């Protein structure tokens, strides 16, 4: 009986020790949102699973050439298969109210990604560079 318990404990220990822990990879994502059809924009940002704490912090976006297209680049090391997010106006007006979040899917490797969309229109484009 002792051998059976010993072998069982060894098997459990081997399973725990050899369990897979995914390696983290750097993801560099440039988010872009078209707000050219909106007037009087004061603050544009993004919130999502990747902020700390998640969904509580707005990452500001900027429009360098004043064409109504706002951008920000975020770099993060992660083992996740993707992230969800929404664009935000004036730090509290979330787009796509009552609709699913935007989502970027990751490959299991370092990546440079460009995501563009139009504010409050659910379809966006993910381009892996």
Phi, psi and omega in degrees: 000322179299321180296321180297317178293317180298313180296320178298315179295321178296317179298317178296315179299316178296321179295318180292313183294322184268006181296148183282129170242118184290140177286141177278146177232149179284130176243121176249113186240127171258117177266136176224140179223134179272118176237026184295341178269006181249141177256157173056048176279125179256315181223133176233140179204189181221142175228150179182196182291340187268358177272163181236113357286156183305136176066005183254342185244134177264126174270119183291145176245157181228159179240086188300325183251014176054040178257005180088006178249116185258144182220157170204146177247131181237136177236130183210144176265126184207159173248005180291159179270356179172175177222153174247149183198169172216151172278150187226137174254141175051033173068359181213357180258097180283141173284170173053043181301128180077006180243164181300152176291159170288154182218137172246131178261140181253151167266162182274072181188165173298143183216151169240121188233144172239124178242126178232147178204174175252133183306130176070012171245121191297334184274127176232175182238127174255126179237122176270121184265000000 
